[in-house]
Amino acid sequence: MKVTIREVSGKSDFKRFVHYPNELYKDNAYYVPTLESGDLDSLDARKNHAFEFCEGRYWLALDEKGSVVGRIAGIINYQYNRKVGVDFARFGFMDFINDDSVVDALFDTVEAWAREKGMKVMNGPLGFLEFDASGVLVAGFDELPTAYGKYNFPYYEPQLLRRGYVKDTDWVEYSVTMPDDITEWFGRTARLVAQRYKLHQADISTKKKMVSYFPECARVLNETYRNIHGFSELSKGQIDDLIDQFVPNLNIDFVSVILDENDKVVAFGISMPSLSKALQKCRGKLFPFGFLHILHAIRHNDTLDLLLIGISDEYKNKGINAMIFDKIAPSIKKYGIRHLETTRELEENTSVQNMWNRFENRLHKRARCYKKDL
């Protein structure tokens, strides 16, 4: 196939760039579209505070008729590179048909750009931040992804291996079955931990109260994730971005914030009803009716996505998880939640994965990040 690479420039190109995966996977039962408006904001330096220390370039692969047959982004997170002392360039927003000439054209382009920028290692798929969709799905092709995961065809990994990429790290995902007596599982441990360390639940009875704790939760998040693959410390602007992204869809019944005796945030947990089926119905569009599917999913669901858990260093491995889940457990029962999706966890993060051993669970999805010396 004759392939033309076109750098994304202008409103029309950006729309084609974010829409392409929704076209590529339009007949796939396991693909969950992202909201195209959200993707456009992520790529816009005026709206994404990650550009305070990141830069990005984007390309489309076009066939002889001018139809899009692939896309890729090149990203450099300078703050992360300074932290780890390696000149990484990231590739992300990667999708393509199964054609060697398309894949080669895309990767020749992004790798050449990375070399021009003085980068030494190509790493990905990664976004600007740890919280962007990352990795290539390598197991679980017949499972529905979470709204914050990403589906891809099985041919992605063979194409990357053909290009000389090797495994960097894996993320795993678990489906956990909630027992009928979930409210009894954590209560005793939670009470003992609260008494021993003089901890208590924050009052987050309204979204306004919940949001008031977010800056402190971000401090805990930075502390918890500072050594996680691909993570760089969140700035105030990025915290505001996360608030704008997550808060509108949060149900306060599934959020826990833990305070010490001085009302300082020491831990938090954020989960939300699954939006995967709602996003499939939306087809990547909030309007005119997409938001109705999302509202319905928030209120009526049998699956809960666990998004984030953050625990300050001084309270790690002290049973704080029990307090977080003790707060959420009554809502799990109230809403009829039967399954919890863990979202992507690094495969070496056994401290989190061990939480699921007490329940019926299965490791049902695996995603992989790759690297290649330039």
C-alpha positions as CSV (number, residue, x, y, z in Angstrom):
1,M,0.0,0.0,0.0
2,K,1.2,3.5,-0.8
3,V,1.0,5.5,2.5
4,T,1.2,9.2,3.0
5,I,2.1,10.6,6.4
6,R,0.4,13.9,7.3
7,E,1.2,15.9,10.4
8,V,-2.0,17.0,12.2
9,S,-2.6,20.7,11.8
10,G,-5.9,22.5,12.1
11,K,-9.3,21.7,13.5
12,S,-10.3,19.3,10.8
13,D,-7.2,17.2,11.1
14,F,-7.5,17.0,14.9
15,K,-11.1,15.8,14.5
16,R,-10.0,13.1,12.1
17,F,-7.2,12.1,14.5
18,V,-9.5,11.6,17.5
19,H,-12.3,10.0,15.5
20,Y,-10.2,7.4,13.7
21,P,-10.3,4.6,16.4
22,N,-14.1,5.0,16.6
23,E,-14.1,4.2,12.8
24,L,-11.6,1.4,13.0
25,Y,-13.5,-0.4,15.7
26,K,-17.0,0.6,14.8
27,D,-18.2,-3.1,14.5
28,N,-16.3,-4.5,17.4
29,A,-18.3,-5.6,20.4
30,Y,-15.5,-5.1,22.9
31,Y,-14.3,-1.6,21.9
32,V,-15.3,1.2,24.2
33,P,-15.1,4.7,22.6
34,T,-13.5,7.6,24.4
35,L,-15.3,10.9,24.3
36,E,-13.9,12.7,21.3
37,S,-14.3,16.1,23.0
38,G,-12.2,14.9,25.9
39,D,-9.5,13.6,23.5
40,L,-9.4,17.0,21.7
41,D,-8.9,18.7,25.0
42,S,-6.0,16.4,25.9
43,L,-4.2,17.3,22.7
44,D,-4.8,21.1,23.1
45,A,-2.0,22.9,24.8
46,R,-4.4,25.6,25.8
47,K,-6.6,23.2,27.8
48,N,-4.2,20.5,29.0
49,H,-1.8,21.6,31.8
50,A,0.5,18.7,31.0
51,F,1.9,20.9,28.3
52,E,3.6,22.9,31.1
53,F,6.3,20.3,30.9
54,C,5.4,18.2,27.8
55,E,5.3,18.6,24.1
56,G,3.5,16.6,21.5
57,R,3.3,16.0,17.7
58,Y,0.6,14.0,15.9
59,W,0.5,12.3,12.6
60,L,-2.1,10.6,10.4
61,A,-1.4,7.8,7.9
62,L,-3.4,8.1,4.7
63,D,-4.0,5.6,1.9
64,E,-4.1,6.4,-1.9
65,K,-7.7,7.7,-1.5
66,G,-6.9,10.0,1.4
67,S,-8.7,7.8,3.9
68,V,-7.1,7.5,7.4
69,V,-5.5,4.1,8.0
70,G,-3.5,4.9,11.1
71,R,-2.5,7.5,13.6
72,I,0.3,8.1,16.2
73,A,1.5,10.8,18.6
74,G,5.0,11.6,19.7
75,I,5.2,12.9,23.3
76,I,8.1,14.1,25.5
77,N,7.5,14.5,29.2
78,Y,10.5,16.5,30.2
79,Q,9.6,16.5,33.9
80,Y,9.5,12.7,34.0
81,N,12.8,12.4,32.0
82,R,14.5,14.6,34.5
83,K,13.2,12.5,37.3
84,V,14.4,9.2,35.9
85,G,17.5,10.6,34.1
86,V,16.7,9.0,30.7
87,D,15.8,10.8,27.5
88,F,12.5,9.1,26.8
89,A,10.2,9.9,23.9
90,R,6.8,8.4,24.1
91,F,4.5,7.1,21.4
92,G,0.8,7.1,22.1
93,F,-2.7,7.6,20.6
94,M,-1.6,4.7,18.4
95,D,-4.0,2.9,16.1
96,F,-3.6,1.3,12.6
97,I,-4.8,-1.3,10.2
98,N,-2.8,-4.5,10.0
99,D,-0.5,-3.4,7.2
100,D,3.3,-3.3,7.5
101,S,3.7,-0.3,5.3
102,V,1.3,1.7,7.4
103,V,3.0,0.7,10.7
104,D,6.4,1.4,9.2
105,A,5.4,4.8,7.9
106,L,4.0,5.8,11.3
107,F,6.9,4.5,13.4
108,D,9.6,5.7,11.0
109,T,8.1,9.2,11.4
110,V,7.7,9.3,15.2
111,E,11.2,7.7,15.8
112,A,12.8,10.2,13.4
113,W,11.2,13.0,15.3
114,A,12.4,11.6,18.6
115,R,16.0,11.4,17.4
116,E,15.8,14.9,16.1
117,K,14.8,16.0,19.6
118,G,17.8,14.2,21.1
119,M,15.9,11.4,22.7
120,K,17.6,8.0,23.3
121,V,14.7,5.6,24.0
122,M,11.2,5.2,22.6
123,N,8.6,4.1,25.1
124,G,4.9,3.4,24.9
125,P,2.1,3.4,24.3
126,L,1.9,6.2,26.9
127,G,0.0,9.5,27.1
128,F,1.1,12.7,28.7
129,L,0.4,11.4,32.2
130,E,0.1,8.2,34.0
131,F,-3.7,8.6,34.0
132,D,-4.0,8.6,30.2
133,A,-4.8,5.3,28.5
134,S,-1.5,3.3,28.3
135,G,-0.4,0.0,27.0
136,V,-1.2,-2.5,24.3
137,L,-3.8,-5.1,25.2
138,V,-2.1,-8.5,25.0
139,A,-4.7,-10.6,26.8
140,G,-8.4,-10.2,27.3
141,F,-9.6,-9.5,23.8
142,D,-13.0,-10.9,24.6
143,E,-13.5,-8.8,27.7
144,L,-15.1,-5.3,27.9
145,P,-12.5,-2.7,28.8
146,T,-13.2,-0.1,31.5
147,A,-13.8,3.5,30.4
148,Y,-10.2,4.3,31.3
149,G,-8.6,1.3,29.6
150,K,-8.2,0.9,25.9
151,Y,-9.0,-1.9,23.4
152,N,-6.9,-2.9,20.5
153,F,-6.8,-5.7,17.9
154,P,-4.5,-8.7,18.6
155,Y,-2.1,-7.7,15.8
156,Y,-0.8,-4.7,17.6
157,E,1.8,-6.5,19.6
158,P,3.2,-8.6,16.7
159,Q,3.6,-5.3,14.7
160,L,5.5,-3.7,17.6
161,L,7.8,-6.7,18.0
162,R,8.5,-6.7,14.3
163,R,9.6,-3.1,14.7
164,G,12.2,-4.1,17.3
165,Y,10.2,-3.1,20.5
166,V,10.6,-5.2,23.6
167,K,8.5,-5.5,26.8
168,D,9.0,-2.7,29.4
169,T,6.3,-3.4,31.9
170,D,2.8,-4.9,32.1
171,W,-0.5,-3.7,33.7
172,V,-3.0,-6.3,34.9
173,E,-6.7,-6.0,35.5
174,Y,-8.9,-8.1,37.8
175,S,-12.7,-8.7,37.8
176,V,-13.7,-9.2,41.5
177,T,-17.1,-10.7,42.5
178,M,-18.7,-8.8,45.4
179,P,-20.1,-11.1,48.1
180,D,-23.6,-10.7,49.4
181,D,-22.3,-9.8,52.8
182,I,-19.8,-7.2,51.6
183,T,-20.7,-4.7,54.4
184,E,-19.4,-7.3,57.0
185,W,-16.0,-7.9,55.3
186,F,-14.2,-4.7,56.4
187,G,-16.0,-3.3,59.4
188,R,-14.0,-4.9,62.2
189,T,-10.6,-4.2,60.6
190,A,-11.7,-0.7,59.7
191,R,-12.7,0.1,63.3
192,L,-9.4,-1.3,64.7
193,V,-7.3,0.7,62.3
194,A,-9.3,3.9,62.9
195,Q,-8.9,3.5,66.7
196,R,-5.2,2.6,66.6
197,Y,-4.1,5.5,64.3
198,K,-6.8,8.0,65.3
199,L,-8.2,8.2,61.8
200,H,-11.7,9.1,60.6
201,Q,-13.8,9.5,57.4
202,A,-14.0,13.0,56.0
203,D,-17.5,14.5,55.5
204,I,-18.0,14.3,51.7
205,S,-21.8,14.3,51.8
206,T,-21.9,16.8,48.8
207,K,-19.7,17.2,45.7
208,K,-18.7,20.6,46.9
209,K,-17.3,19.2,50.2
210,M,-15.6,16.3,48.3
211,V,-13.9,18.8,45.9
212,S,-12.6,20.8,48.8
213,Y,-10.4,17.8,49.7
214,F,-9.0,17.2,46.2
215,P,-5.9,19.4,46.6
216,E,-4.9,17.4,49.7
217,C,-5.8,14.1,47.9
218,A,-3.5,15.3,45.0
219,R,-0.6,15.7,47.5
220,V,-1.2,12.1,48.7
221,L,-1.5,11.0,45.1
222,N,1.9,12.5,44.2
223,E,3.4,10.8,47.2
224,T,1.8,7.4,46.4
225,Y,2.6,7.3,42.7
226,R,6.0,9.1,42.6
227,N,7.9,5.9,41.8
228,I,5.2,4.4,39.5
229,H,6.2,3.8,35.8
230,G,5.5,6.9,33.7
231,F,4.3,9.1,36.6
232,S,5.5,12.7,37.1
233,E,4.3,15.0,39.9
234,L,1.0,16.7,39.2
235,S,0.9,20.5,39.1
236,K,-2.0,22.6,40.4
237,G,-3.2,23.1,36.8
238,Q,-3.2,19.3,36.2
239,I,-5.1,18.8,39.5
240,D,-7.7,21.2,38.2
241,D,-7.8,19.2,34.9
242,L,-8.5,16.0,36.8
243,I,-11.2,17.7,38.8
244,D,-12.8,18.9,35.6
245,Q,-12.4,15.4,34.1
246,F,-13.6,13.2,36.9
247,V,-15.9,15.1,39.2
248,P,-18.9,15.6,36.9
249,N,-19.3,11.8,36.7
250,L,-18.4,10.9,40.3
251,N,-21.0,9.5,42.7
252,I,-20.0,10.6,46.3
253,D,-21.3,7.2,47.6
254,F,-18.3,5.6,46.0
255,V,-15.6,7.9,47.3
256,S,-13.7,7.7,50.6
257,V,-11.3,10.3,52.1
258,I,-9.5,9.4,55.3
259,L,-8.3,12.1,57.8
260,D,-5.9,11.9,60.8
261,E,-6.7,13.5,64.2
262,N,-5.6,16.9,62.8
263,D,-8.0,16.6,59.8
264,K,-5.1,16.1,57.4
265,V,-5.8,13.8,54.4
266,V,-3.8,10.6,54.7
267,A,-5.6,8.3,52.2
268,F,-8.4,8.3,49.7
269,G,-10.2,5.9,47.3
270,I,-12.2,6.9,44.2
271,S,-14.4,4.5,42.3
272,M,-17.4,4.9,40.0
273,P,-20.0,2.9,38.3
274,S,-18.8,1.5,35.0
275,L,-19.3,3.8,32.0
276,S,-18.2,1.3,29.4
277,K,-21.6,0.2,28.0
278,A,-22.8,3.8,28.2
279,L,-19.9,5.0,26.1
280,Q,-20.6,2.3,23.6
281,K,-24.1,3.7,23.2
282,C,-22.7,7.3,23.0
283,R,-20.3,6.3,20.2
284,G,-17.9,8.9,21.4
285,K,-20.4,11.8,21.5
286,L,-21.9,13.5,24.6
287,F,-24.6,15.2,22.5
288,P,-27.4,15.2,21.7
289,F,-28.3,12.2,23.8
290,G,-25.0,10.6,24.9
291,F,-25.0,12.3,28.3
292,L,-28.3,10.5,29.1
293,H,-26.6,7.1,28.8
294,I,-23.9,8.3,31.1
295,L,-26.3,9.6,33.7
296,H,-28.2,6.3,33.6
297,A,-25.0,4.3,34.1
298,I,-24.0,6.4,37.1
299,R,-27.3,5.6,38.8
300,H,-28.1,2.1,37.6
301,N,-25.2,-0.3,37.3
302,D,-23.9,-3.7,38.5
303,T,-20.2,-3.0,37.9
304,L,-17.9,-0.6,39.8
305,D,-14.6,0.6,38.4
306,L,-11.9,1.2,41.0
307,L,-10.1,4.3,39.7
308,L,-7.6,5.4,42.3
309,I,-6.3,4.6,45.8
310,G,-3.8,6.8,47.4
311,I,-2.2,6.3,50.8
312,S,0.5,8.4,52.5
313,D,3.8,6.7,53.1
314,E,3.5,6.7,56.9
315,Y,0.2,4.7,56.7
316,K,1.1,2.2,54.0
317,N,0.6,-1.5,55.0
318,K,-1.4,-0.5,58.1
319,G,-4.8,-1.7,56.9
320,I,-6.1,1.7,55.6
321,N,-7.6,-0.1,52.6
322,A,-10.1,-1.6,55.0
323,M,-11.3,1.9,56.0
324,I,-11.6,3.0,52.4
325,F,-13.7,-0.1,51.4
326,D,-15.7,0.0,54.6
327,K,-17.0,3.4,53.5
328,I,-17.8,2.2,50.0
329,A,-19.3,-1.2,50.9
330,P,-22.8,-0.1,51.9
331,S,-23.1,1.7,48.6
332,I,-22.0,-1.5,46.8
333,K,-24.9,-3.3,48.4
334,K,-27.4,-0.4,48.0
335,Y,-26.8,-0.1,44.3
336,G,-26.7,-3.8,43.6
337,I,-23.1,-3.9,42.5
338,R,-22.0,-7.4,41.7
339,H,-18.6,-6.9,40.1
340,L,-15.6,-4.6,40.7
341,E,-13.1,-3.8,37.9
342,T,-9.7,-2.9,39.3
343,T,-8.6,-0.9,36.2
344,R,-4.9,-1.3,35.2
345,E,-2.4,-2.0,37.9
346,L,1.3,-2.5,37.4
347,E,2.0,-6.3,37.5
348,E,4.5,-5.8,40.3
349,N,2.0,-4.0,42.5
350,T,1.3,-7.0,44.6
351,S,0.2,-5.0,47.7
352,V,-2.9,-3.9,45.8
353,Q,-3.5,-7.2,44.1
354,N,-3.4,-9.0,47.4
355,M,-6.5,-7.2,48.4
356,W,-8.5,-9.3,46.0
357,N,-7.4,-12.7,47.3
358,R,-10.1,-12.7,49.9
359,F,-12.8,-12.5,47.1
360,E,-13.6,-14.6,44.1
361,N,-11.5,-12.9,41.3
362,R,-9.9,-13.5,38.0
363,L,-7.1,-11.8,36.2
364,H,-8.8,-11.2,32.9
365,K,-6.9,-8.5,31.0
366,R,-3.3,-7.6,30.5
367,A,-1.7,-4.6,28.8
368,R,1.9,-4.0,27.9
369,C,4.3,-1.1,27.5
370,Y,7.3,-1.4,25.2
371,K,10.6,0.3,24.7
372,K,13.3,0.5,22.0
373,D,16.7,2.2,21.9
374,L,16.9,4.8,19.2
